[in-house]
């Protein structure tokens, strides 16, 4: 079974790339983030023609998450369904038999100390509470997406440049470790303990050609899923060519 996550940075701009990637790699599940489109603007016909179902939680201009799958999903849930502000489309989950997949787009935070930074930290607290309320570590569960956190300096090409940023600041990294402590495993790190493999590169300053990247896209899984993981990789080729997203797909394979 092949599962992937990809921040496409506008499904409209990356539609042809997404459809071509599905055809080439044929994942069982592909989680998308930053659709920047309402559900009605999603290329549903093209996705169906490619052989996929799509569970959507879109939003015009901003945010938006989706789960594309060969198998029709069940029990689709959107948002936290808590007492907080849930106007931003940043979380969707669906079941595939006994496996639950959650696709998230964590707020970037913009600048440490800003209102958007506080919103990011509060959102991460809500995500932790969501897991505690609705799930258990004994389940077969995959939490994936653009978490906008590089969990360790091994995940940053130039740690000194990024150490005080919203992607690497200590409170964000602590929130990531809170997800691990709840009962999730960073299977990509398990397969690449040496680090130095990235999923995002800035469009500016020749970020990708210089490999000045960060690993901020993740697939975190419970123990029953981690034990089945045979491979984890970043598809760097998808960051190349004309009009790529600034993120590359991250893919894991389960026995």
N, C-alpha and C positions, 0 to 999 in steps of 0.2 A: 504494500500500500504506500502510495506516494502523496505526501501532504506538503503544501507550499504556502508561503505568505509573501505578499508583494504590495508595497505602497506604490501605486501607479501614478500618483500625482496628476489626476484628471483622467477619468476613464474615456472621456471624449477624445482627448489628445492622444491617448495610448490604445485606443480600441483595436486597431490593426495589430499592434504588438501583442495584446492580450490574446486575441483569437489565434494568431500564429503560434504563440507560446503554448497554448492549450493543444494545438494540433501536433506540435513537435514533441512535447514532453508528456502529454496525456496524464496529468496528475489525477488522482482520485478526488482530491479536495484542493482548491485554491482559494485562499482568503485574500481579499483585496482591501486596501485602505486608501483614504483620501480620494474617493470617487469624484468629489466636487460636482455632484449631479443629483437631482431628484430621481426617485424610482422611475418616473415616467420617461426620463431621458437616458436611462440605462440601455445599452444595446442588447436587449433581451433576445431578439430574433436571431442575431448573429451567434450569441452564446448557445441558444437552443440548437441551432444548426451545427454547432461544433460538438454537440452531444452532451451538453451540460445543463443542469438545473441551476437556478440562482435565487438565493435568499438575500433580500436587500434591506438596507436601512440607509437610505440616501438623504442628502441635504443639498439644497441649491448652493452652488458657489464654494461651499466649505465642507470639510469633513466627509462623512459617508463611508460605510463599510459594507462588505458583501462576503458571502460564502458561495463559491461555485463548486458543483459536485456532480459526479457521474450518477450517483445514487440520489434519489429524491430525498431531501432532508425532512425530518419530522421535528415537532416541538420547537419551532423557531421562536426565539425570544429576542426582543430588541430593547436596548437600554438597561439601566440598572433597576428600574421599577421600584425606586426607593423614594424618600421624601425630598431628595435634592433636585437641583436644576438638571433636567434631562433633555434640554432642548437641542443639544449638540449630538449629532448622530455618530457615536464613537464606539458602540459595542453591539454586536449581534452574535447569537449562538444558535447552534442547531445540533440535533442528534442524528447519528448514523448507526443504527442498531444500538449497541452498548457504548459506542464512542461519542463523547460530547466535544464539539469543536467551538471555541470562542474566538472571534476575530475582533481585535481592539485597535483603536488609533488613539494612543495616549497624547494629551495635549503637549505641545512643544515647550511652553513656558516662557518663551521669548527672551527674558532676561532675569537672572537671579535677583530676587527682592521685589519684582514687579507684581502687579495684581494677577497677571497671567501665570506667573511662577507659583503663586499661592493656589491658583485654580488647579494647576497641574498636580501639586502635592495633595490637595483635597481629592482630586479625581482618583489618584492612586490609592488613597485611603478607602475610597468607596469601592474600588475594584477589589481590594483585600476583603472588605466586608461582604461584598457580593459573593466571593468564593466561599467564605465562611457560612453564609446564610443558605446558599443554594447547592453547594457541592461538598464532597469529601475527598481527601487524598486517595481513598481506596477506589474511587471511580477510574474509568478510562477517560482521561480528559486531556485536551490540547488547548492551551491558551497561547494564541499567536498573534503577531501583528507588529506594527511600528510602535514600539514602547517608548521611543525617544529617550532611551537611556543606554549608555555604554557602560556595562556593569563593572568593568575593570580596565586598568591602563593597558592591558593586553589587547583590548578592543579598540584602541585609539592609535592611529599612526604617529601622532605627535602629541603625547599626553600633556606636555607643558603648555601647548597652545590652547588646550581645551579644558584644563583642570577646573577652571572656575565657571564653566559654561553650564547651561541648563541641562546638557546631555551627560555631564560628568560630575556635577556637584554632589557632595556627600548625601544630602537628603534624598535625592533621586536614586542614588545607588543603594541607599538603605531601604527604600521602598521596593526596589528590585529584589533585594535579599529577603525582604518580608514575604514576597511571593514564593521564593525558594523555601523559606522556613515553613510556610504553610503546607508544602508537600509537592512542590514542582521541581523538575530537573531541567537544567539548561543542557539539552542533549547536544547542541552544537559545540559548546565548550568541552563536553565530554569527548567528542570526536576530534576536536582541534585544541588540545590543552596548551599548545604553544602560542596560541593567539595569532594576531597579525592578519586575520581574515575579516574583511569589512563588507558591509551591506549598503552603505550610503557614502556618497562623495559629493561635495559641493559642486554646483555647476560653475562656480567662479574660481579663478586662480588656478585653472588646470588641475582641479582636485582629483579627477579620475586618472588622467595620464600620470600624475605624480604619485598616485595611490595614497593620497592624503585623505584617508577615510576613517569611518567609525562603524562599529557593529551595533546598530540600534534596532534592528529587526530580529525578532526572536520567535522560537517555537519552544515553549516551556510545557513540559508534560509530566503527568503523574507516573508513579513507579511502574505500573502495569504496562504503560506505553513505552517508557524508557527502556524496559527490558527487551523490547522488540525492535529497537532502533538499530539499523545496520549501516546507515550512511547519513551524513549531513553535509550540505554544500551550499555555496553561493553561486548563482549563475551569473558570473561576471560578464559573459557575452551579451546579456540583455541590457547592460549599461552602455554598450557601444552603439555605434551607428547613428542614424538620423532620429532626432527627437526622442531620446530615451527619458525615462523617469530618472530622477537623481538617486533612486533606490534600485537595487537588483533583487530578484526573487531569492528567497532562502528556502531550501528544499530538504525534507527528511524522508527517509525510506524506512518503512516498518515491515518486518517479516510477517 
